[in-house]
Amino acid sequence: MSHATQTLDQQPSELGSDKEKSTSEPDPTSSLKQESDLEHQAAAGTEGEDAVTRQSAFKSLGLLDRFLALWILLAMAIGIILGNFVPSTGPALQKGKFVGVSIPIAVGLLVMMYPILCKVRYETLHHVFRERKIWVQIGFSVVVNWIIAPLVMLGLTWAFLPDRPGLREGLILVGLARCIAMVLIWTGLAGGDLEYCAILVAINSILQMVLFAPLAILFLRVISGADATVSYEVVAKSVAVFLGIPLGAAIITRFTLRKPTSLDWYERVFLRFAAPWSLIGLLFTILVLFASRGHQVVHQIISVVRDSAPLIVYFGVIFFLTLLVTHRLGFGYKLAATQSFTAASNNFELAIAVAVATYGPDSDQALASTVGPLIEVPVLLGLVYVVKIIGRTQGWKD
């Protein structure tokens, strides 16, 4: 009896012990549930980060960059108002000349080219060129930028503007002027490779000194049959002045300031101070151009609209064609984004300089090249969001 009682008395404790054992043992269902919860949390965190990234792309721009399209519209509007309601504005702006361009326009063009060229790390180029892969990338970029893109622009200008040779020639100059400025902004916003972008910028800067003038003669005089006012001397002189001067000044500035200070001070202090002047120079140039020909612009609004159509198609075709080819070739996301924005962007500053110097500020060619930045800014800013979405949804890794 006592033995049975002891056995019964022990049962609750044994049962309790079993319960404790069962609770201490891991439950496979509970582990799976925890893993699932962690996965959902990670996915939610990733989506949250992506949402923040999407929201910050626009906010990461400075005040000038963020509303550049608005500032360009205002500069155009103010220039048109001055040109129409202050008749003496145009003649006053055209009094002094520098390399065939009015002094205010020349100053604006040089100011907007200089700061962006100061960002290029010329001192590191010789290290990068030792790798074979970089030569493949450079070769691809040269083919797209200096053969495919200009030919696409040439075809689009004839398709959209067969009856407007002036606008057509202005856009041909735009297609030949490869970007060395705003492309750095688009690449940075899209999460591309800024160092590689700087290399392409430096190479395009050098190639423009060599190739822009002969290609302009080939596309304008030989292929398009432009009149004799387009000469190699005028084009070469414009390129040498409006690209050579700021490029040389940027190289001298970079190597001179870095010695007594440091690279950190140069990039953190000097470049931050100099960067806004590029856009200020662009806005000043556009204001002066439209003030010089405000009356003509008002009576050519249809020309402005017609000029915009081939530009929009050009940006889209070149960007997505380059993106598709780089993806098929196995390029990582950063390099593909950099290549695409480099191919789709254009150096409108140089196109404006050559158009004004060759044809004059009152020409259709100057008007066509001036409309360029107004279209480029909103289109390429939109492409920043598009390429980020493509990279995220397709799982495109570096």
PyMOL commands that set and color helices and strands:
alter all, ss='L'
color gray80, all
select helices_A, chain A and resi 2-24+28-59+63-66+68-85+89-93+103-117+122-128+132-160+165-176+183-189+194-223+232-258+263-292+294-298+301-328+333-344+348-359+364-393
alter helices_A, ss='H'
color red, helices_A
select strands_A, chain A and resi 97-98+101-102
alter strands_A, ss='S'
color yellow, strands_A
deselect
rebuild
show_as cartoon
